[in-house]
Amino acid sequence: MELQGKIIQALEPKTGTSARGDWKVQEFVLETIDGQFSRKMVFSVFGEERLQRFNIQEGQDVNVSFDIDAREYNGRWFNSIRAFDVRPVIPNAANAGNVAASASPIPNNPIAPPMPPAADTFAASAEDSGEDLPF
């Protein structure tokens, strides 16, 4: 899934050690504007290398690609929203792409010739056997 919004808060990173080695995770609060209402979502980024690559800053407009999962603990269910890609929004990039697409002429590609009709193997086999039943 993907969502666009503004990072309004970067929470403190958490670190630890597991059987696989050291790990680091950090949570971020994303605010989206849907019509006249704003919505907030907390998502996490797992891994030191992803945190460095994404370089998420408060106040930054971003597109977040994420997975949603739920897990049960002591009879209660908890959602987990983990980002696998975070990209900064480039201002006017969407509008520039739409303007360029609408201003460009129709490509001068030849239209592909029509495909010949596929052979009807059922009709041929029914005629050969003298039966009109398909089985």
N, C-alpha and C positions, 0 to 999 in steps of 0.2 A: 504494500500500500504506500501511497505517497501523500504528503501534506505539506502545504507552504504556509509559512508564518514567520513571526519574529521571536528570537530568543530573548525572553524577558528575565531569565535567571539561570545562572550556571551554579549548580550545587557543588559542594566540596567532593573531590574524588575520594573513592574508597579503594583500599588496597588490601591484599591478603595473600596467603600462600595455600595452595592445594596440593594434591598428589601430583598434579601436572606441572607445578611450579608457581611462580609469582603471577598475580593478576591485578588488573586495575580497571575500575568502572567509574563512570561519572554520569550523573543525571542532569538533564536540562529541561527547563520549562519553556514550551513553545506556545505562543498565543496566535490564534488565527482569527480573522474577521470574517464572519459569515453573515452577510447582509448588515444589519445593524447590531448584531450580537457578537461578542467575542467569546471564544472558547479556548480553554487551556488544556494542554496535554503534557505529561511528564514522560520523557523517553530516556533510555540509557544507551550509552556507547561503551562497549566492552572491549578492552585491549588498549595498551599503551600506544601501539603503532597507529590504530585508528584515531585515537584522540589527537595525536600529533598531525596526522594527515588531514583530518577534518578541520582542525584549528577553529573550533566554534567559540564565538565571542558574544557576550551580552549585547543586545541591540542590533544584532545582525539579522537580515532577512535571509531565510534559507528554505530549500526544498529538502524534506526529510523522507527517505525511503526506509520503511520499517516493517518488522514482523510483529504480530500480536500473538501471544501465547498465554495460557492460564495454567496454574498449578494449584494443587490442593495441599494444605498444611493444617493439621489438627482439625479437620472438618470444615475449614474455611477455604474459599477460593480466592486467588490473587492473580491479577493481570500483570503481564510483563510486556512492555513495548520496547523492543530493542532495535535501534537504528543500525542499518548496514551500509547506508550511504547518506552523507549530508553535504549538500552543495550550496554555495552562496547564490542568491538570486541576483542576476545582473539586471540593473534597472533598464527598462525600455527594450530588453532583449526580445521579449514576447511580441511587443508591438512592432519592432523593427522587422521581425521575421514575417509577420502578417502583412505588413506594408510591402515588403519585398516580394512576397508570394503573389499579392494581388496586382502589383505593378508589372511583374514580369510577363512577357508575352507567352502564349500557349506554345509549348515545345513543338518543334517541327519534326515529330516522330511519325514515321509511316504507321498506318493502322495495320495490325497483324492480319494476315489473310484468314478467312474463316477456316475452322478445322473441318475436315470431312466427317460425315456422320460415322459413328462407331458401328462396327459390324454387329448385327443382332444375332448372336450365336444361338440364342434360344429359338428364334424363328427358323434358322437354318436346320437345327437339330430336330425340331418338330416336323418340318417338311420331309426330312430324310427318313424318319421313322414311320411316317404315316399316322402318327398320333398327334392329337392336339393337347394332351396333358403334359404339364411341365415336369412330372415326376414319374 
